[in-house]
């Protein structure tokens, strides 16, 4: 597999290698800023796989829970649940809403962590396997595109942020009522005066859009950058493989790959935590009256 990957890399320039690894397997390429006709099958598949794995981890934790001395796995899960519950209590003050918000935050954190962790796999591992399967099915293996990090796909992260927005809209209506929420849309933040209604409404819409876009873009930007850096590090290893004189490239490849992987573990967990916290903050804001 490594020899075939090196041979394929030899027939590609560095730019072509990066473009190939950043191309999705889907219905086509996005032609504009927003294109709802394009579906990225790879992001949907790996998102579903990590989602199922998230449910399995939750089920396993509940199944192995014991009132006795907890093992390492149970202790880690209990610490995670306590951390999320503490954050939820400090942000979402409605106890009834918190019964939904806290488990949601826990699920979001674990799911996004697992999706982000896909970035730690060797960049050529799954794409090479997919190329073999794609070629065995009678297709051109050079056109076997596959991206394995769902959170490095903007459509995936924006889908998650829009889901959070819909939950916030639901709680706005549930807590304040339809009339109360509409009244808030036109009277906050500048005050209850008919001359200010258009400005209040415009600010509310801008706030909803800005929070949703920044929520998804933050996760996407960090994971996309991390994926790109791993590709650049992989190119160092490829250059060393194809040129025996570049010994320093091989050493640099190992050192840079190790350092970035360790640092990237922090980014993986931190970005999942930030996304979870912002989701809780936005849900908590939906309960506040202005």
C-alpha positions in Angstrom: 0.0 0.0 0.0 2.8 2.4 0.9 4.6 1.6 -2.4 1.5 2.3 -4.4 0.9 5.5 -2.6 4.5 6.6 -3.2 4.2 5.7 -6.9 0.9 7.6 -7.2 2.5 10.6 -5.4 5.4 10.5 -7.9 3.0 11.0 -10.8 1.4 14.0 -9.1 2.8 17.4 -8.3 2.5 18.8 -4.7 -0.4 20.9 -5.8 -2.2 18.1 -7.5 -1.7 15.8 -4.4 -3.2 18.4 -2.1 -6.1 19.2 -4.4 -6.9 15.5 -4.8 -7.0 15.0 -1.0 -9.2 18.1 -0.6 -11.8 17.0 -3.1 -14.9 15.4 -1.9 -16.6 12.2 -3.1 -20.0 13.4 -3.9 -22.5 14.4 -6.6 -20.3 17.2 -8.0 -18.4 20.4 -7.3 -19.9 23.4 -5.6 -20.3 26.1 -8.3 -21.0 29.1 -6.0 -21.0 30.2 -2.5 -24.0 28.1 -1.7 -25.0 25.0 -3.8 -27.7 22.8 -2.3 -27.6 20.5 -5.3 -24.2 19.0 -4.1 -24.0 16.2 -1.6 -20.7 15.1 -0.2 -21.1 11.4 0.4 -17.9 11.0 2.3 -18.8 13.6 4.9 -22.2 12.1 5.3 -20.8 8.6 5.6 -18.1 9.4 8.1 -20.4 11.7 10.0 -22.9 8.8 10.3 -20.2 6.3 11.3 -18.9 8.6 14.1 -22.5 9.3 15.1 -23.2 5.6 15.5 -19.9 5.2 17.4 -21.0 8.1 19.7 -24.3 6.3 20.5 -22.4 3.1 21.1 -20.0 4.8 23.5 -22.9 6.3 25.4 -24.7 2.9 25.5 -21.5 1.2 26.7 -21.0 3.7 29.4 -24.6 3.3 30.7 -24.3 -0.5 30.5 -21.1 -0.7 32.4 -22.1 1.8 35.1 -21.8 0.4 38.6 -22.4 1.8 42.1 -19.1 0.3 43.3 -15.6 1.4 42.6 -15.6 2.8 39.0 -13.0 1.7 36.5 -11.0 4.1 34.4 -13.6 4.2 31.6 -16.5 4.8 34.0 -14.5 7.4 35.9 -13.7 9.3 32.7 -17.3 9.2 31.6 -18.5 10.4 35.0 -16.0 13.2 34.9 -17.2 14.2 31.4 -20.9 14.1 32.4 -20.2 16.1 35.6 -18.3 18.7 33.6 -21.1 19.1 31.0 -23.8 19.2 33.7 -21.9 21.9 35.6 -21.6 24.0 32.5 -25.3 23.5 31.6 -26.4 24.5 35.1 -24.4 27.7 34.9 -25.8 28.7 31.5 -29.3 27.2 31.1 -31.2 28.1 34.3 -34.4 26.5 33.3 -34.3 23.0 34.9 -36.8 21.5 32.5 -35.0 22.7 29.5 -31.7 21.6 31.0 -32.9 17.9 30.9 -32.7 18.2 27.1 -29.8 20.7 26.8 -27.3 18.9 29.0 -27.6 15.5 27.2 -27.5 17.4 23.8 -24.3 19.2 24.8 -22.7 15.9 25.9 -23.7 14.2 22.6 -22.4 17.1 20.6 -19.1 17.2 22.4 -18.4 13.4 22.0 -19.6 13.4 18.4 -17.6 16.4 17.3 -14.5 15.0 19.1 -14.8 11.7 17.3 -15.3 13.5 13.9 -12.3 15.7 14.6 -10.2 12.7 15.7 -10.5 11.3 12.1 -7.8 13.9 11.3 -5.2 11.9 13.2 -5.4 9.0 10.8 -2.6 8.8 8.2 -3.7 11.1 5.4 -3.2 8.3 2.7 -4.5 5.4 4.7 -8.3 5.4 3.9 -8.0 7.2 0.5 -5.6 4.5 -0.8 -8.0 1.7 0.5 -10.9 3.6 -1.2 -8.9 3.9 -4.4 -8.4 0.1 -4.4 -12.2 -0.5 -3.9 -13.1 2.1 -6.5 -10.7 0.6 -9.0 -12.0 -3.0 -8.3 -15.5 -1.7 -9.1 -14.3 -0.8 -12.6 -13.8 2.9 -12.1 -10.6 5.0 -12.5 -8.8 4.9 -9.2 -7.2 8.3 -10.0 -10.7 9.8 -9.6 -11.3 8.0 -6.2 -11.8 11.1 -4.0 -12.3 10.7 -0.3 -12.1 13.1 2.7 -12.4 11.5 6.1 -12.8 14.5 8.4 -16.5 15.6 8.4 -15.8 18.7 10.4 -13.4 19.9 7.6 -16.4 20.2 5.4 -18.2 23.5 5.6 -21.6 22.0 4.8 -21.2 19.7 7.8 -20.3 22.3 10.3 -22.9 24.8 9.0 -25.5 22.0 9.2 -24.6 21.5 12.9 -24.8 25.3 13.6 -28.1 25.6 11.8 -29.4 22.7 13.9 -28.4 24.7 17.0 -30.2 27.8 15.5 -33.4 25.8 15.1 -33.3 24.6 18.7 -32.8 28.2 19.8 -35.8 29.3 17.8 -37.8 26.5 19.3 -37.0 27.6 22.8 -37.6 31.2 22.0 -41.2 30.3 21.0 -41.6 27.8 23.8 -40.5 30.0 26.7 -41.7 33.4 25.5 -44.7 32.3 23.3 -45.1 33.4 19.7 -46.4 36.8 20.7 -43.7 37.4 23.2 -40.9 36.4 20.9 -42.3 38.6 18.0 -42.5 41.5 20.5 -38.9 40.9 21.5 -37.8 40.9 17.8 -39.2 44.4 17.3 -38.4 46.0 20.7 -34.9 44.8 21.5 -32.1 45.9 21.8 -32.9 49.6 21.2 -36.2 49.9 23.0 -40.0 49.8 22.5 -40.7 52.6 20.1 -42.3 52.3 16.7 -39.5 54.3 15.0 -37.0 51.8 16.3 -38.9 48.7 15.2 -37.1 48.3 11.8 -33.7 48.7 13.4 -34.5 46.3 16.2 -35.7 43.7 13.8 -32.7 44.1 11.5 -30.3 43.8 14.5 -32.1 40.6 15.7 -31.8 39.0 12.2 -28.2 40.0 11.9 -27.5 38.5 15.3 -29.1 35.2 14.5 -27.2 35.0 11.1 -23.8 36.1 12.6 -24.0 33.6 15.5 -24.9 30.8 13.2 -22.3 31.5 10.6 -19.5 32.1 13.1 -20.5 29.0 15.0 -20.0 26.8 12.0 -17.1 28.7 10.4 -15.0 28.5 13.6 -15.0 24.7 13.7 -14.6 24.4 9.9 -11.6 26.8 9.8 -9.6 25.1 12.5 -10.2 21.6 11.2 -9.6 22.5 7.6 -6.3 24.2 8.5 -5.3 21.1 10.6 -6.0 18.8 7.7 -4.0 21.0 5.3 -1.0 21.0 7.6 -1.1 17.2 7.8 -1.0 17.1 4.0 2.0 19.4 3.9 3.8 17.2 6.4 2.9 14.1 4.3 4.5 15.8 1.3 7.8 16.0 3.3 7.7 12.3 3.9 6.9 11.7 0.2 9.8 13.8 -0.9 12.1 11.8 1.4 10.8 8.5 0.0 11.4 9.6 -3.6 14.8 11.2 -2.9 17.3 9.2 -0.8 19.5 12.3 -0.6 16.8 14.2 1.4 17.5 12.5 4.7 16.7 15.6 6.6 13.3 15.6 5.0 12.6 12.2 6.6 13.7 13.4 10.0 11.7 16.6 9.6 8.7 14.6 8.5 8.8 12.4 11.7 9.5 15.4 14.1 6.9 17.7 12.5 4.3 15.0 12.2 4.7 14.0 15.9 4.7 17.5 17.2 1.7 18.6 15.2 -0.3 15.4 16.0 0.3 16.1 19.8 -0.7 19.7 19.4 -3.7 18.8 17.2 -5.1 16.6 19.9 -5.5 19.8 21.9 -7.2 21.5 19.0 -9.5 18.5 18.5 -10.8 18.5 22.0 -10.8 22.3 22.3 -12.9 22.9 19.2 -15.4 20.3 20.3 -15.6 22.0 23.7 -16.0 25.5 22.2 -18.8 24.3 19.9 -20.6 22.6 22.8 -20.2 25.7 25.0 -21.5 28.1 22.3 -24.5 25.8 21.7 -25.3 26.0 25.5 -24.8 29.8 25.5 -27.1 30.3 22.5 -29.8 28.0 24.0 -29.4 29.8 27.4 -29.9 33.2 25.6 -33.1 31.9 24.0 -34.5 31.7 27.6 -33.6 35.2 28.5 -36.1 38.0 28.1 -35.0 41.4 26.8 
